[in-house]
Amino acid sequence: MNKKINMGFSQQTFAFEQSHEQNSTKEVLAFIDSTIADNGQVTFEQVASHFSMQSDRWTKPLIRNLINDLFNDDKIHFIIDGKKILSKKIKSLLSEHDQSKSKFMQTRETLSIVKIHLSEPAQWKCIEIIKPEVVEESVLLKAQYLGKKLFKDIGPASQNSMCRNLRRHLRIWRSDLEEFQKVAGTGGYPGTNEIRKGLDLLNKLLSVYDPYQFIETFLNNEDRFCDAYSHFVMLENFYENQIHIWDALIKAVDIFKLNRMLLEKDPYVKKALETLCKILKNPKPYSMIKKIRSLISIVKAANDLIVEEQIASAKALAVERIEKKIDKVVKVLDEKNANNDTRNKALFPLQTSKKKINMASNFQTITDYLEDAIDQFYNVMEMLN
């Protein structure tokens, strides 16, 4: 039963040590595992193409021999013309002494198909390589249960299809976390630690390509996956549905801190502002986000009144400065006995700036109009002198 199947082509000897050949076999198997894990399938031609581009030592006969060894050792199976071909089954048929003629012909036909496809590189594209179903059914059912617990639907409890479906869900999960991380990394957003831990856990599992080890690692980390997914549900809701509220919180607290001392004179407003600051610093604020809008409204109402008073005061000071400039211009105009036309040209820009300041609604606009008025004042004085 352990004897290798004779495919009818010569098994060449290559000029390197046996340990080197074993390493080459491991390389080929690792590539097969990772390609099937990432893409769902791989052909003999893809394997040969990949390794033939690595170096001159990867000849087609060498690659064929390595693949044949993996097939003989039951590390891989073939699908040719839609038919699954297992070395174990062929060996079993060959070991039967009392075979019927139909079984004998069937075995001979299978061997002929494999021999033809392995011997001709042009046929390698028609050989799909798959992994043996080695995971026990009881283990698959446990993995299916955990998969459904996390993702609701992961398909049937068969090894290869389950691995594909699980990997697909895990990649989507990882992609979402990576998008959340881009935002969280800018600072001021919650969940950074949970995102990092989740990505570490997912990357660890997705780096395991062998189906048996993949499912084993998945089950061995059941508690960690359940914990990470419960965090993910909260993170997903936050970064997809609540982030605009959080952005409003960041902006509001930044505005309110300018008048914090004045705002805290009112105990009711002080408590609301302190709660907003606590929410902003909380590493897990998700249950408190529903309170943010009402708290902002409380503080904003008080802050708006303060700002109105500050704007009114700023307007008064700005207007006072402009009026002093106007008085200086009028004094020069009087000294020079300027006519009405000259007076109008000299005073109109300053009077216009004064009117604009009285209509301004924020500090920046008041500052801009005042600076314009001061520039106008110097221009007028230069003109008159």
C-alpha positions in Angstrom: 0.0 0.0 0.0 2.9 2.4 0.6 4.6 1.6 -2.6 4.7 4.5 -5.1 2.5 4.4 -8.2 4.5 3.9 -11.3 3.3 6.5 -13.8 5.4 5.2 -16.6 7.9 8.1 -16.9 11.5 8.0 -15.5 12.1 9.4 -12.1 15.2 11.4 -12.7 18.0 11.9 -10.1 19.1 15.4 -9.5 22.4 16.7 -8.4 21.6 17.9 -5.0 21.3 16.5 -1.5 18.2 14.6 -0.3 17.6 17.3 2.3 17.6 19.9 -0.4 15.0 17.9 -2.3 12.9 17.7 0.8 13.0 21.4 1.2 12.0 21.8 -2.5 9.0 19.5 -1.8 8.0 21.7 1.2 8.3 24.8 -1.0 6.0 23.4 -3.6 3.5 22.2 -1.0 3.6 25.6 0.7 2.9 27.4 -2.6 0.0 25.0 -3.4 -1.4 25.5 0.1 -1.2 29.3 -0.1 -2.5 29.6 -3.6 -5.5 27.3 -2.9 -6.1 29.3 0.4 -6.1 32.6 -1.4 -7.7 31.8 -4.7 -9.7 28.6 -4.1 -7.8 26.5 -6.7 -4.5 25.9 -8.4 -3.4 24.0 -11.5 -0.3 22.0 -12.2 0.6 24.6 -14.9 0.4 27.4 -12.3 2.8 25.6 -10.0 5.3 24.8 -12.8 5.1 28.4 -14.1 5.7 29.9 -10.6 8.8 27.8 -9.8 10.3 27.8 -13.3 10.6 31.6 -13.0 12.5 31.3 -9.6 15.8 29.9 -10.9 17.3 27.5 -13.5 17.4 24.6 -11.1 13.6 24.4 -11.2 13.3 22.3 -14.4 10.1 20.8 -15.6 11.2 17.2 -14.9 12.1 18.3 -11.3 8.8 20.0 -10.7 6.9 17.0 -12.2 8.8 14.6 -9.9 8.1 16.7 -6.8 4.4 16.9 -7.7 4.3 13.2 -8.3 5.9 12.6 -4.9 3.3 14.8 -3.2 0.5 12.9 -5.0 2.0 9.5 -4.1 2.3 10.6 -0.4 -1.3 11.6 -0.5 -0.5 15.2 0.3 -2.4 16.4 -2.8 -5.1 15.0 -5.1 -5.8 15.7 -8.7 -9.0 16.6 -10.6 -8.7 15.7 -14.3 -11.6 16.1 -16.7 -13.9 16.7 -13.8 -12.8 13.4 -12.1 -11.2 13.4 -8.6 -8.1 11.1 -8.6 -6.7 9.9 -5.3 -3.4 8.0 -5.0 -4.8 6.1 -2.0 -7.7 4.8 -4.1 -5.4 3.8 -6.9 -3.1 2.0 -4.5 -6.0 0.2 -2.9 -7.2 -1.1 -6.3 -3.7 -2.1 -7.3 -3.4 -4.2 -4.0 -6.5 -6.2 -4.7 -5.6 -9.6 -6.0 -9.1 -10.7 -7.0 -10.1 -7.8 -9.1 -13.0 -8.0 -11.5 -12.2 -7.2 -15.1 -14.2 -3.9 -15.0 -12.3 -2.8 -11.9 -9.0 -3.7 -13.6 -9.9 -1.7 -16.7 -11.1 1.2 -14.6 -7.8 1.3 -12.7 -5.8 1.0 -15.9 -7.8 3.9 -17.5 -7.2 6.1 -14.4 -3.5 5.4 -14.5 -3.4 6.1 -18.2 -5.1 9.5 -17.7 -2.7 10.5 -15.0 0.3 9.3 -17.0 -0.7 11.2 -20.1 -1.4 14.5 -18.3 1.8 14.3 -16.2 4.0 13.4 -19.1 2.9 16.3 -21.4 3.5 19.8 -20.1 0.8 21.0 -22.5 -1.7 19.0 -20.4 -0.6 20.5 -17.1 -3.2 23.2 -17.3 -5.9 20.5 -17.3 -4.7 19.1 -13.9 -6.3 20.9 -10.9 -4.6 20.2 -7.6 -6.7 20.0 -4.5 -6.0 19.2 -0.8 -7.0 15.9 0.7 -10.0 15.9 3.1 -8.2 15.0 6.3 -10.1 16.9 8.9 -12.5 14.7 10.9 -16.2 15.3 10.6 -16.7 16.1 14.3 -14.0 18.8 14.0 -15.6 20.2 10.9 -18.9 20.4 12.7 -17.3 22.4 15.6 -15.7 24.7 13.1 -19.0 25.1 11.2 -20.8 26.0 14.5 -18.2 28.6 15.4 -18.3 30.0 11.9 -22.1 30.3 12.0 -21.8 31.9 15.4 -19.5 34.6 14.0 -20.7 35.0 10.4 -24.2 33.3 10.3 -23.5 31.4 7.0 -20.3 29.6 6.0 -21.7 26.9 3.7 -21.5 23.1 4.1 -19.3 21.3 6.6 -16.7 20.0 4.1 -13.1 20.8 4.7 -12.0 22.7 1.5 -15.2 24.6 0.9 -15.4 25.6 4.6 -11.8 26.8 4.5 -12.6 28.9 1.4 -15.7 30.4 3.0 -14.1 31.1 6.3 -11.1 32.8 4.7 -13.5 35.0 2.6 -15.3 36.1 5.7 -12.1 36.7 7.6 -10.6 38.8 4.7 -13.7 41.0 4.7 -13.5 41.4 8.5 -9.8 42.3 8.1 -10.5 44.8 5.3 -13.1 46.6 7.4 -10.7 46.8 10.4 -8.0 48.2 8.1 -10.4 51.0 7.0 -11.3 51.7 10.6 -7.6 51.9 11.5 -7.0 54.6 8.8 -9.5 56.9 10.6 -8.5 55.9 14.2 -4.9 56.4 13.4 -5.5 60.2 12.8 -6.1 60.5 16.5 -9.1 61.3 18.7 -11.1 58.2 17.7 -11.9 55.2 19.9 -11.1 51.5 19.3 -7.5 51.7 18.4 -6.4 48.9 20.7 -9.3 46.7 19.7 -8.6 47.2 16.0 -4.9 46.4 16.5 -5.7 43.2 18.5 -8.3 42.1 15.9 -5.9 42.6 13.0 -3.2 40.7 14.8 -5.6 37.7 15.4 -6.9 37.7 11.8 -3.4 38.0 10.3 -2.2 35.1 12.4 -5.0 32.8 11.2 -4.9 34.0 7.5 -1.2 33.2 7.5 -2.0 29.5 8.0 -2.6 27.8 4.7 -2.8 24.1 5.4 -6.5 23.3 5.9 -6.0 21.0 8.9 -3.8 23.6 10.7 -6.1 26.4 9.7 -9.2 24.8 11.2 -7.2 23.7 14.3 -6.0 27.3 14.8 -9.5 28.7 14.3 -11.0 26.4 17.0 -8.1 26.8 19.4 -8.7 30.6 19.4 -12.5 30.4 19.7 -12.7 32.6 22.8 -10.4 35.2 21.2 -12.4 35.3 18.0 -15.7 35.6 19.8 -14.3 38.4 21.9 -12.8 40.2 18.9 -16.0 39.9 16.9 -18.1 41.4 19.7 -15.7 44.4 19.6 -15.9 44.5 15.8 -19.7 44.7 15.9 -19.4 47.9 18.1 -16.6 49.3 16.0 -18.6 48.7 12.8 -21.6 50.5 14.1 -19.5 53.4 15.3 -17.4 53.9 12.2 -20.3 53.4 9.8 -23.2 55.0 11.6 -22.0 57.2 14.5 -18.7 58.7 13.4 -20.5 62.0 12.3 -21.7 62.4 15.8 -18.2 61.9 17.1 -16.8 64.4 14.7 -19.4 66.9 16.0 -18.2 66.1 19.5 -14.6 66.8 18.7 -15.5 70.1 17.0 -17.8 71.2 19.8 -15.4 70.5 22.6 -12.6 72.3 20.7 -15.0 75.4 20.4 -16.2 75.2 24.0 -12.7 75.1 25.6 -12.1 78.7 24.5 -14.8 79.8 27.0 -14.5 76.9 29.5 -13.9 79.1 32.6 -17.0 81.2 31.8 -19.2 78.2 30.9 -18.3 76.4 34.2 -19.8 79.2 36.2 -23.2 77.5 35.5 -23.2 74.2 37.4 -25.7 72.7 34.9 -23.6 73.6 31.9 -20.4 72.6 33.7 -21.7 69.1 34.3 -22.7 68.8 30.6 -19.3 70.0 29.4 -17.4 67.6 31.8 -19.5 64.7 30.6 -18.7 65.6 26.9 -15.0 65.6 27.8 -15.2 62.3 29.6 -17.0 60.7 26.6 -14.2 62.1 24.3 -11.5 60.5 26.5 -13.3 57.2 27.1 -11.6 54.3 25.2 -15.0 52.5 24.9 -17.6 55.3 24.6 -20.1 53.4 22.4 -23.0 53.2 25.0 -22.7 57.0 25.7 -22.8 58.3 22.2 -26.6 58.7 22.2 -26.2 61.4 24.9 -23.8 63.5 22.9 -26.3 65.6 20.9 -28.3 66.7 23.9 -25.2 67.5 25.9 -23.8 69.6 23.0 -27.1 71.5 22.8 -26.9 72.4 26.6 -23.4 73.8 26.4 -23.9 75.4 23.0 -26.9 77.4 24.2 -24.8 78.9 27.0 -21.7 79.3 24.8 -23.7 81.1 22.1 -24.8 83.8 24.6 -21.2 84.3 25.7 -20.0 84.5 22.1 -22.7 87.0 21.3 -21.5 89.2 24.2 -17.9 88.8 23.1 -18.7 89.7 19.5 -20.7 92.8 20.6 -17.7 93.8 22.8 -15.3 93.2 19.9 -17.5 95.3 17.5 -17.6 98.2 20.0 -13.8 98.2 20.4 -13.2 97.9 16.6 -15.7 100.7 15.9 -14.1 102.9 18.6 -10.7 102.4 16.9 -12.0 103.3 13.5 -13.8 106.4 14.9 -10.5 107.6 16.3 -8.9 107.1 12.9 -11.8 109.0 11.3 -11.3 111.9 13.8 -7.6 112.1 12.8 -8.5 112.2 9.1 -11.1 114.9 9.7 -8.5 117.0 11.7 -6.1 116.8 8.7 -8.9 117.6 6.3 -9.9 120.7 8.3 -6.3 121.8 8.5 -6.1 121.7 4.7 -9.5 123.2 4.2 -10.3 120.2 1.9 -13.4 120.5 -0.3 -16.4 118.1 -0.1 -15.1 115.8 -2.9 -11.8 115.3 -1.1 -13.6 114.7 2.2 -15.9 112.1 0.7 -13.0 110.2 -0.9 -11.0 110.2 2.3 -13.8 109.3 4.7 -16.0 106.9 2.7 -13.7 103.8 2.9 -13.4 104.1 6.7 -17.1 104.7 7.2 -17.9 101.7 5.0 -15.6 99.5 7.1 -17.3 100.8 10.2 -20.8 99.7 8.8 -19.4 96.3 7.8 -18.1 95.7 11.3 -21.5 96.5 12.8 -23.0 93.8 10.6 -20.3 91.2 11.2 -21.3 87.9 12.9 -17.9 86.5 14.0 -14.5 87.5 15.3 -12.6 86.8 12.2 -14.8 89.0 10.0 -14.5 91.8 12.6 -10.7 91.4 12.6 -10.5 91.4 8.8 -12.6 94.6 8.4 -10.6 96.3 11.1 -7.3 95.5 9.4 -8.8 96.8 6.1 -9.8 100.0 7.9 -6.3 100.5 9.3 -4.8 100.0 5.8 -7.3 102.5 4.4 -6.4 105.0 7.1 -2.7 104.9 6.2 -3.5 105.2 2.5 -5.7 108.3 3.1 -3.1 109.9 5.4 -0.4 109.3 2.7 -2.7 110.8 0.1 -3.4 113.9 2.2 0.2 114.5 3.1 
